[in-house]
Amino acid sequence: MDATRGGAPAPPSPRRGRPRSDLTPFQLLARTHSGSAVGDAVVAAALAGTIFFEGATSDARGRVFLYLLLTMAPFALVAPLIGPTLDRVQGGRRWVVIGSAVVRALLCLVMIGRTDSLVLYPAAFAVLVLQKGYGVARSSLVPAVVESDEELVEANSKLQLISGISSFVGAAPAGLLFAVSDSPSLPLALAVCVFAATAGLALRIPSVAVAPVEETPAERAEMRSPGVLLAAGGMGLLRGIVGYLVVHFAFHFRELDQLFEFGLVAAVSVIGSLAGSVVAPRLRQVLPEERMLISCLVLTVGAGVLALFSGGTAGAALLGASVGIANTAGKLAFDSIVQRDAPDANRGRLFARFETRFQLIWVVGSMFGLVSLAELRLSFLAVTLVASFAAFSYVIGLTAWNHRTGVSSSRFGRQAVLIDEAMSEGRDRTVSMVRESGRKVVGRVRRGRDGRSTSAEPPDRKRAGPGIGTAVTPIAGTPAVPDPYRVPEPTPAEHAAPAGGDPTVFDPAPPPPSRAGAPPPPPPPPPPPPAAETSWDPDDPTEQLPR
């Protein structure tokens, strides 16, 4: 007998009628992230022959340098706003993800058919800015779509892996369309469709406002803890190395017309990023987060040394793959450090703030990548030196901090404290010198401007030489004017002021003769005429003052 005929309803099939909303928030974010990564790969393949490669001359370097400067401006404005604003606004993070996808679709639509015009450059770099802005919003959104700290670390690893796979998926059809049409228009049209679909997927991400109030003093202190700041310094230098290698390799291989070699280096770099996302969670199970980040920096140093000996394309491929592994694994280690050392602070604000800072450092590294070097070994040497400094400073700072807090006590810890204090003193002196130089430059500019304005005004009069009753040298045809800057000595008439009278009121005395020969105007009562070329003589009876 059929069970449904007895009045008892049969249990629904788990597959039948399952709503699409049963997807977890992280799964919705992962789909959106996959679409964004595919779209970015399509745009990169479409513009491979226009932005970074075509005409790799000094003029092209100048244009790229200008637009790299322009990409820093939005991050400088967004850095103090995106974290707190997106945390407090209901659905703010989701709308940033949606808006970045929609605007990128519109910009790709604008670039279709305009790859030979000046519109291409600002539109392409606007896409780059929106890509970085999406990364900031996505990093601040991840803690809101997972349920525990353990899921946070695993979620970041999965998103890194999805990004690498999606890059391959997007680059393959875009490269095929570019090869068939010999034009970036078809790949750009594909990018429009991909970004539009990404915006539709992002609409399903739940709206979350994690922090309805502003950050507290305790949260600010946790954000500035030495463990977080030291890790941010090491990770920031590693991100700058990535930006340097991307731009430098692009220009170097294009100038040598070695597109195949550049494609090989780019491919192994992406493979390295995928390997880093796979290895990092397992590596974290056996190493603390700090040692994991140190290992990534040491790996970069070792790869740089090997690349110095190898040289050429082999060295570039080795360094690119190693930096890809180190960058991915180091970012996961940094996320874990932030999660552990700031448990009470809002993670969205932290991820947004540090991700914005890392993107700015990436742009600065890209600017250094514009410098043309004759040999790849010189760039390998530069990367090795920067990575060595990052590893050394991080180890010294971390050891000194552990020694100060009592976590560890050893002779090396005491030496690390001394080295850290010396490095801090040197850094403070450098900052003071830079500030003092800036003040001197500003002061010189101001003094020069004031001097020019003062010299432009003609002097009204010239000061006369010393002497009692000296007069200002008059202009021809004008009477002499007494010097207003000299206090005259008392005359005999001043000593003869009546008793009980006002000592500031004196009898008038005849003025001395003018050096120019012109007689002064007669004061009332009219005094005796003064001598033409002699001074007043008190012994001369003709010049006695009236009593």
Secondary structure as GFF3:
##gff-version 3
##sequence-region A 1 547
A	DSSP	three_ten_helix	3	6	.	.	.	ID=ss1
A	DSSP	three_ten_helix	20	22	.	.	.	ID=ss2
A	DSSP	alpha_helix	25	46	.	.	.	ID=ss3
A	DSSP	alpha_helix	58	88	.	.	.	ID=ss4
A	DSSP	alpha_helix	92	111	.	.	.	ID=ss5
A	DSSP	alpha_helix	120	141	.	.	.	ID=ss6
A	DSSP	three_ten_helix	142	144	.	.	.	ID=ss7
A	DSSP	alpha_helix	149	181	.	.	.	ID=ss8
A	DSSP	alpha_helix	185	202	.	.	.	ID=ss9
A	DSSP	alpha_helix	217	223	.	.	.	ID=ss10
A	DSSP	alpha_helix	226	255	.	.	.	ID=ss11
A	DSSP	alpha_helix	259	284	.	.	.	ID=ss12
A	DSSP	alpha_helix	289	310	.	.	.	ID=ss13
A	DSSP	alpha_helix	312	341	.	.	.	ID=ss14
A	DSSP	alpha_helix	347	369	.	.	.	ID=ss15
A	DSSP	alpha_helix	376	405	.	.	.	ID=ss16
A	DSSP	alpha_helix	411	455	.	.	.	ID=ss17
A	DSSP	beta_strand	471	472	.	.	.	ID=ss18
A	DSSP	beta_strand	481	482	.	.	.	ID=ss19
A	DSSP	alpha_helix	492	495	.	.	.	ID=ss20
A	DSSP	three_ten_helix	541	543	.	.	.	ID=ss21
###
